[in-house]
Amino acid sequence: MTVDLGSIGVWRPAFQLNADLAYEVERLGYGAIWVGGSPSEDLGIVETLLDATERIAVATGVVNMWQADPEALARSYHRIEAKHPGRFLLGVGVGHREATQEYRKPYDKIVSYLDALAAAGVPGSATVLAALGPKVLRLSAERTAGAHPYLTTPEHTRRAREILGDGVLLAPEQKVVLDPDPERARRKARPVVSGYLGLANYANNLRRLGWTDADLADGGSDALVDALAVHGDADTVVRNVRAHLDAGADHVCVQVLPMDVDPLPSYRAIAEAVGLSTAV
């Protein structure tokens, strides 16, 4: 892996990222900012975040293969790499059947897209692949720096590490709610978590992990919501984040919920609990 992500980063949709937030997140000691929500192929937001900072890495989590032309994306990659060498990790993924009219033979699409990026000079070591199931996890190890699983648990991280083997990047996303009241925390998390449970790739992955159809119904059982969006005070949340690292992750990108409030107080509390100012 050529891009240094550190052990803990932040995940935020592209439309909720800006230069000021990037500056503050870097100052807190996080290793990477993950740009979610299918950022566009021009990667303008990535350039904005890198321009505003000095050290922190920026990764896409992820560019949608059905929406972004690979040749145009490769040109954007080369522009950014020339300007900020070694600080950008290009995450790509095949998205969801429910959201893409052209969705067919997703595995073949992934392979052909990675072929196109490679032909345009994007090194595999500078890319990462959205991956949940065993087949795509294996492909991520063969063709890219590694895997970026989303909406997962430490148990998935453990299984993913067994499939990937050693020396391959594993960077799962983990949702968190800094609120010690369980009921209130679930009310904050469930609207976000429930939006993913009707998507086949996420639902099938959760079933592989042992969750039942009852857990997936009606916005998610309390147990499932608690697993996918861990809650509590900063120390409790950090223990759950570290559970991914203990299970074999190299890096965990933390998504603070709810989405409609300033995330910086939570990121400050997490950074202090982790000791990022001295650990990174």
C-alpha positions, 0 to 999 in steps of 0.5 A: 500500500502506497498511501498512508491512511493511519489507523482511524479516519472519517467517512462523510458524504461528498456534499457534507465535506468542505475545506474547513472540516478537512482542516479540523479533522487533520488537526485532530490527528485523523489519518484519512478522510473518506469521500462517500456518496458516489463522488463525481469523476472530476474528483473536485471535492478530493482536490479541495480537501487535499488543497486545504490540508498538508498531511491527511490522506483522502480516499473515495468511498466510493466512485460508482463504476456505472456513473463515472467514465474510467478514462475521465476518472483516470485523468482526474487521478493523475491530476491529483496525484501530480499535485498531491503525490502519495495522499490520494487513494481511489476507491471504486465500486459497482454500486447497487442493483436497485439504484442502477438501471444498467446493472448487470453482470456486476463482477464482469463490470468490476473486472473491465473497469479495473482493466480500463483504469490500469490501461490508463496508468492508474496503479492497482496500489493506488486503488481500493475496491468496495467489497463485501462477499468472498468473490469480490474480496478476493478480487480486491486482493488480486487487483487493488490495494485492498477492500473497503467494506461498508455497513459491516461488523467486526465479525465481517472484518474477521472473515474478510481478513481470512479471505484477503490474507496478510499484507492487503488493505482492509478498511471497513466503515463503522457508523457511530452515535455518541449518545449514552442513551440507547433508545435515543441513539437508535432513533438517531441511527435507524433512519440511516441504517434502515435505508441500506437494509433493502439493498440486496448486496447489504442484506445478503452480506448481513444474512451471511453473518447470521442476521435473520430476515426478522432483523432486517425488517421494519428498519432493523432490529435493535440488535442489528442497529446497535451493531451497525451504528455503535453508540455510547460515550466516546470510550465505548464507541472507541472500544467498538471501533478498535474491535475492527482493528483487533479483528484484522482491519488496518484502518477504520473509517468512522461515520458520525450520526446523525447526519444533520448535525455538526460532526466535529464535536463527536470527532473531537471526543473520539480523537481524544479517547483514542489519543490521536494527537499523540498516536498519529 
